[in-house]
Amino acid sequence: MPVMTSGAATDKTMLDRYMSLPIPEGKCQVTYCWIDGTGEMLRSKSRTLDFIPNNPSELPIWNYDGSSTGQAEGSNSDVYLYPIRMYRDPFRLGNNKIVLCETYKHNKKPTTSNKRVTCLEVMNKAADQHPWFGMEQEYTLLDVDEHPFGWPKNGYPGPQGRYHCAVGADKVFGRDIVEAHYRVCLYSGINIAGTNAETMPAQWEYQIGPCEGIDMGDDLWMARYFLERVSEDFNVVVTLDPKPIRSGNWNGAGLHANFSTEGMRNPGGLALIEEAIERLSKNHLAHIRAYDPNEGKDNERRLIGSHETSSYHDFSSGIANRGASVRIPRTCADEGKGYLEDRRPSSNADPYMVTEIMVRTMCL
């Protein structure tokens, strides 16, 4: 990992000296996190509490200046933060917490970027089917000048083919960040399943799940926050752009969504999986619009029918076919039960929107 040279860099050794100072007994620091008006970025701020919370319902409702986050007008700028999911703080340690919040306008109605409300309603309706998700979050690391991390400054690295799940300093860039993020997620309580280097150099993936219902969106959003926060310490930038390198033979980035119901996971479940895929095929355009925050425009750059993607315009499915819209893993076809993988969601998709429409189409 390179030595930090940015003017904004700080001395982490000196910081550790202050962070080791004890907090007065009975107090803790709580960081409130929320999705801003873009529907892609997270914001956060912290406060001191005079007690140690055990549940997000114990935390006070807070507010912030929504005019600075694209969620309110300056003349009526207060937006409310409702704590809904609490995690252990992997940066401050101790009794400190990080909490994911929903955002509400002055009239107590959800902000436009608060997609969790309707997602939760749908998950509650389908609770008896026990919908499970596993999401594969691909992302790309950049230098602070927004050049791909580890790439030659005046050219390109060698062609794709030797970077996927690779090892070696000439093939892998940014493993320190990946390992730190992995451990941070485990410590905090996020259900992270694994990680691997991806096909394009400086591109990585982590997997969250299996999670049931609304927990999928909660854990994935917080994992994104932790990735940004860890990368900040390494002075490296994270991008969820679904096609960060737009020219040349380079893969894009997705948020592949694995899905099953209890029936699909039981013997004979393959028939239910096939029925679900049939429903997906009839709602292709609606899913495309829900699968990135810009109603399909970002995904149009990625889903070109090559580089392990399907066509943006046409629905397809198949067994073990990574070029299909929806894939049935080979093991599931052999066992006659399991799950399906929707490969269409873009890397910057809102997991609440993705999981909501998947349940609406396949379960309700």
Summary of the structure (lengths in Angstrom):
residues: 364
radius of gyration: 21.0
end to end distance: 48.2
largest distance: 60.7
contacts: 1152
relative contact order: 0.13
helix: 30%
strand: 25%
